[in-house]
Amino acid sequence: MSPTVSVVIPVYNDADGIRRCLQALGEQTAPDETFEVIVVDNRSDPPLALPPAARATLLREEAPGPYAARNLGARHAQGQILAFVDADCIPRSDFIEAGRRHVDRGVEYLAGRVVIYAAGPNAGYRWDLSGRDRDRALEALAAPDVGNAFERYEKVLLFDQARDMDVNHYAATANAWMTTAVFERVGPFDAGLRSGGDHEWGGRAHRHGVRGTYSDQVVVFHRARSDWAAFRGRAHRLTLGRFEAGSDGWRREFVRTRARKLVRGTRSIAREVEMSPWQRVTTAGVGAAVQATHLAYLAKYHLADPGADIQPERSG
């Protein structure tokens, strides 16, 4: 019997993350025979080795970048439905069942909910939990007032899947579903991009007449970044992705996007009644610093010498 759903997970130097992700996929409410899991190691050093009990196929993609890895996984998929997940995500116990239910109703392209949870040193999360107990514990750690200022900021602003699908017509590949037929019709991800490939693919799908939808019932939990080094690395990666995918007017739009995120984030933080006044102030401060860092990378890559053939620094 061929699986109905193929879950594709790229991974780079995150053995702990993929282990937790695979554990959650091994405890799904859906029968094992209805889905397969394809893990694509994107040049991890040392090479990734899956846990002995993992029910997954391991591939290796030598071309750098998560979208090249996702394309390889999609080419090997046997299911009629593709579900893309990140290695640092933990799918809820009904993830497969809920996603398949939407596609069975005729949805061709689906953005699922990404719940950000705090798991820093002071969060108190127990990694030995499983199934429904794990779901409940992660939901509790997703409360706006749990975690440090970095973690609280990500909860407020990161992964607004409903808005991104409605306004920008894309699903972040932390939790993106599509039929295999739609993926073949639209074409693979742009393998040359290391960030923003989900946005580019969604725009292409929209031009092909694909209409996506959002569901808050198809859930993965995503661990919040908890320190400045992690935020700085993400800002570098996202800005680099926009630089590499640059088209006419992209720099002006990039600045506008950063400004909108700053305003929207500050307003959202101000409305978080579960945060104390001090928590709101420190969380808003993180937001301002994050957007300023994006703009600093933009200046580094282009404004310093607009006519130069810039070779951006490479992130791990």
C-alpha positions as CSV (number, residue, x, y, z in Angstrom):
1,M,0.0,0.0,0.0
2,S,1.5,3.4,-1.0
3,P,1.4,6.1,1.6
4,T,-1.0,9.0,1.1
5,V,1.2,11.7,2.7
6,S,4.9,12.2,2.3
7,V,6.5,14.4,5.0
8,V,9.7,16.0,3.8
9,I,12.1,17.4,6.3
10,P,15.5,19.1,5.4
11,V,18.1,19.1,8.2
12,Y,21.4,20.7,8.7
13,N,23.5,20.1,11.8
14,D,20.4,19.6,14.0
15,A,20.5,16.0,15.3
16,D,18.5,16.8,18.4
17,G,15.8,18.7,16.5
18,I,15.3,15.9,13.9
19,R,15.2,13.3,16.7
20,R,12.4,15.1,18.4
21,C,10.5,15.7,15.2
22,L,10.8,12.1,14.2
23,Q,9.6,11.0,17.7
24,A,6.5,13.1,17.3
25,L,5.9,11.7,13.8
26,G,6.2,8.2,15.2
27,E,3.4,8.9,17.7
28,Q,0.7,10.2,15.3
29,T,-2.9,9.3,15.5
30,A,-2.9,8.4,11.8
31,P,-1.9,4.8,11.0
32,D,1.7,4.3,10.1
33,E,0.9,3.0,6.6
34,T,-0.8,6.2,5.6
35,F,2.3,8.3,5.5
36,E,6.0,8.2,5.0
37,V,8.8,10.4,6.3
38,I,11.7,11.6,4.1
39,V,14.6,13.2,5.9
40,V,17.1,15.1,3.7
41,D,20.5,15.7,5.2
42,N,21.9,19.0,3.7
43,R,25.6,18.4,4.2
44,S,25.6,18.1,8.0
45,D,29.0,17.7,9.6
46,P,29.3,15.0,10.7
47,P,26.8,13.4,8.4
48,L,23.4,12.8,10.0
49,A,22.5,9.4,11.3
50,L,18.9,8.7,12.2
51,P,17.9,7.0,15.5
52,P,17.6,3.2,15.0
53,A,13.9,3.2,15.8
54,A,13.1,6.0,13.3
55,R,10.6,5.1,10.6
56,A,12.1,7.4,7.9
57,T,14.0,7.4,4.7
58,L,17.3,9.3,4.9
59,L,18.7,11.1,1.8
60,R,21.6,13.4,1.4
61,E,21.7,16.6,-0.7
62,E,25.1,18.0,-1.5
63,A,23.9,21.3,-3.0
64,P,23.7,23.8,-0.1
65,G,20.4,25.2,0.9
66,P,17.1,23.8,2.3
67,Y,15.1,24.3,-0.9
68,A,17.5,22.0,-2.8
69,A,17.0,19.5,0.0
70,R,13.2,19.8,-0.2
71,N,13.2,19.3,-3.9
72,L,15.2,16.1,-3.5
73,G,12.7,14.8,-0.9
74,A,9.8,15.7,-3.2
75,R,11.4,13.8,-6.1
76,H,11.5,10.7,-3.9
77,A,8.1,11.1,-2.4
78,Q,5.5,8.3,-3.1
79,G,2.5,10.0,-1.6
80,Q,-0.2,12.1,-3.3
81,I,0.2,14.8,-0.7
82,L,3.4,16.6,0.3
83,A,3.9,18.0,3.8
84,F,6.9,20.1,4.4
85,V,8.2,20.5,7.9
86,D,11.4,22.0,9.5
87,A,13.7,19.8,11.5
88,D,13.3,22.0,14.6
89,C,9.5,21.6,14.6
90,I,7.4,19.1,16.6
91,P,4.2,18.1,14.8
92,R,1.2,17.8,17.0
93,S,-0.1,14.2,17.5
94,D,-2.9,14.7,15.0
95,F,-0.8,16.5,12.5
96,I,-1.1,13.9,9.7
97,E,-4.7,13.2,10.3
98,A,-5.7,16.9,10.3
99,G,-3.7,17.8,7.2
100,R,-5.0,14.9,5.2
101,R,-8.6,15.8,6.2
102,H,-8.2,19.2,4.6
103,V,-6.7,17.9,1.4
104,D,-9.4,15.2,1.1
105,R,-11.9,18.1,1.1
106,G,-10.3,19.6,-2.0
107,V,-7.6,21.9,-0.6
108,E,-4.6,21.9,-3.0
109,Y,-2.3,24.2,-1.0
110,L,-2.4,24.6,2.8
111,A,-0.7,26.7,5.4
112,G,-0.8,25.1,8.8
113,R,-0.5,26.7,12.2
114,V,3.0,27.2,13.7
115,V,2.9,27.5,17.5
116,I,6.0,29.1,19.0
117,Y,7.0,27.7,22.4
118,A,9.7,28.7,24.9
119,A,12.3,26.1,25.7
120,G,15.2,28.1,27.0
121,P,17.0,27.2,30.2
122,N,14.3,28.7,32.4
123,A,11.2,27.3,30.6
124,G,11.1,24.0,32.4
125,Y,10.1,21.9,29.5
126,R,10.4,18.1,29.9
127,W,11.7,16.5,26.8
128,D,10.5,13.0,28.0
129,L,6.9,13.7,27.4
130,S,5.0,12.1,24.4
131,G,1.8,12.2,22.6
132,R,-1.1,14.3,24.0
133,D,0.9,15.1,27.1
134,R,3.6,16.7,25.0
135,D,1.0,18.6,23.0
136,R,-0.5,20.1,26.2
137,A,2.9,21.0,27.7
138,L,4.0,22.8,24.5
139,E,0.7,24.7,24.3
140,A,1.4,25.9,27.9
141,L,4.9,27.1,26.9
142,A,3.4,29.0,24.0
143,A,1.7,31.5,26.4
144,P,2.8,35.1,25.6
145,D,4.3,35.7,29.0
146,V,6.5,32.6,29.1
147,G,10.1,32.8,28.2
148,N,12.7,35.6,27.9
149,A,12.3,38.7,25.7
150,F,13.6,37.0,22.6
151,E,11.2,34.1,22.9
152,R,8.3,36.4,23.7
153,Y,9.0,38.5,20.6
154,E,9.0,35.4,18.3
155,K,5.6,34.3,19.7
156,V,4.1,37.6,18.9
157,L,5.4,38.2,15.4
158,L,6.8,35.0,13.8
159,F,4.9,32.7,11.5
160,D,1.7,34.6,10.9
161,Q,0.6,31.8,8.5
162,A,-3.0,33.1,8.1
163,R,-1.9,36.6,7.0
164,D,0.9,35.3,4.8
165,M,-1.4,33.0,2.9
166,D,-4.2,35.6,2.6
167,V,-2.0,38.6,1.7
168,N,1.2,37.1,0.2
169,H,-0.2,33.8,-1.0
170,Y,2.4,31.5,0.6
171,A,2.8,29.0,3.4
172,A,6.1,28.9,5.3
173,T,7.7,25.5,4.8
174,A,7.7,25.0,8.6
175,N,4.2,23.7,7.9
176,A,3.2,23.7,4.3
177,W,1.0,21.2,2.5
178,M,0.2,20.7,-1.2
179,T,-0.8,18.0,-3.5
180,T,1.9,16.3,-5.5
181,A,0.0,17.2,-8.7
182,V,0.1,20.9,-7.7
183,F,3.9,20.7,-6.9
184,E,4.6,19.2,-10.3
185,R,2.4,21.7,-12.1
186,V,4.0,24.8,-10.4
187,G,7.5,23.3,-10.4
188,P,10.2,22.8,-7.7
189,F,11.4,25.3,-5.2
190,D,14.1,27.7,-6.4
191,A,17.1,25.6,-5.3
192,G,19.4,28.6,-5.5
193,L,17.7,30.4,-2.6
194,R,18.6,29.7,1.0
195,S,15.7,31.8,2.4
196,G,12.4,33.0,1.0
197,G,12.0,30.1,-1.4
198,D,8.6,29.3,0.1
199,H,7.5,32.9,-0.6
200,E,8.7,32.7,-4.2
201,W,7.0,29.3,-4.7
202,G,3.7,30.6,-3.3
203,G,3.8,33.5,-5.6
204,R,4.4,31.2,-8.6
205,A,1.6,28.9,-7.5
206,H,-0.8,31.9,-7.2
207,R,0.1,32.9,-10.8
208,H,-0.7,29.3,-11.9
209,G,-4.2,29.7,-10.4
210,V,-3.6,27.8,-7.2
211,R,-5.6,29.2,-4.3
212,G,-4.3,28.3,-0.9
213,T,-6.0,28.3,2.5
214,Y,-5.0,28.4,6.2
215,S,-6.0,26.0,8.9
216,D,-5.3,26.4,12.7
217,Q,-6.1,22.7,13.1
218,V,-2.9,21.5,11.4
219,V,-0.3,22.2,14.0
220,V,3.4,22.1,14.5
221,F,5.3,23.5,17.5
222,H,8.4,25.5,16.7
223,R,11.0,26.2,19.3
224,A,11.6,29.9,19.9
225,R,15.1,31.4,19.4
226,S,16.2,32.5,22.9
227,D,19.3,34.6,22.4
228,W,20.7,37.4,20.2
229,A,23.1,35.2,18.3
230,A,20.2,33.1,17.0
231,F,18.2,36.3,16.0
232,R,21.2,37.8,14.3
233,G,21.8,34.6,12.3
234,R,18.2,34.6,11.2
235,A,18.3,38.2,10.1
236,H,21.4,37.4,8.1
237,R,19.8,34.4,6.4
238,L,16.6,36.2,5.5
239,T,18.3,39.3,4.2
240,L,20.8,37.2,2.2
241,G,17.8,35.3,0.7
242,R,16.2,38.6,-0.4
243,F,19.5,39.8,-1.8
244,E,20.0,36.7,-3.9
245,A,16.5,36.7,-5.2
246,G,16.6,40.4,-5.8
247,S,14.3,41.9,-8.5
248,D,13.4,45.5,-9.5
249,G,12.5,47.5,-6.4
250,W,13.1,44.8,-3.9
251,R,15.3,47.0,-1.7
252,R,12.6,49.6,-1.3
253,E,10.0,46.9,-0.6
254,F,12.4,45.2,1.9
255,V,12.7,48.5,3.9
256,R,8.9,48.9,3.8
257,T,8.4,45.4,5.0
258,R,10.8,45.9,7.9
259,A,9.0,49.1,8.9
260,R,5.6,47.4,8.7
261,K,6.9,44.5,10.9
262,L,8.2,47.0,13.5
263,V,4.9,48.9,13.7
264,R,2.7,45.7,13.6
265,G,5.0,44.0,16.2
266,T,5.0,47.0,18.6
267,R,1.2,47.2,18.4
268,S,0.8,43.5,19.0
269,I,3.1,43.5,22.0
270,A,1.2,46.5,23.4
271,R,-2.0,44.5,23.3
272,E,-0.6,41.4,25.1
273,V,-2.4,41.7,28.4
274,E,-0.7,38.5,29.7
275,M,2.7,40.3,29.6
276,S,3.7,42.6,32.4
277,P,4.6,46.3,31.5
278,W,8.3,45.4,31.8
279,Q,7.9,42.4,29.6
280,R,6.2,44.5,26.9
281,V,9.0,47.1,27.0
282,T,11.8,44.5,26.7
283,T,10.0,42.5,24.0
284,A,9.4,45.7,22.0
285,G,13.1,46.5,22.4
286,V,14.1,43.2,20.9
287,G,11.7,43.8,17.9
288,A,13.4,47.2,17.2
289,A,16.8,45.7,17.4
290,V,15.8,42.8,15.0
291,Q,14.5,45.1,12.3
292,A,17.5,47.4,12.6
293,T,19.8,44.3,12.1
294,H,17.9,43.4,8.9
295,L,18.5,46.9,7.6
296,A,22.2,46.8,8.6
297,Y,22.7,43.6,6.5
298,L,20.9,45.2,3.6
299,A,23.4,48.1,3.8
300,K,26.3,45.7,3.9
301,Y,25.1,43.7,0.9
302,H,24.2,46.6,-1.4
303,L,24.2,50.2,-0.3
304,A,28.0,50.2,0.5
305,D,28.7,49.7,-3.2
306,P,25.6,49.3,-5.3
307,G,27.4,48.5,-8.5
308,A,29.8,45.9,-7.2
309,D,29.5,42.2,-7.8
310,I,29.0,41.5,-4.1
311,Q,29.8,38.0,-2.7
312,P,27.7,37.8,0.5
313,E,29.1,36.1,3.5
314,R,27.8,32.6,3.9
315,S,26.0,31.5,7.0
316,G,25.9,28.0,8.4
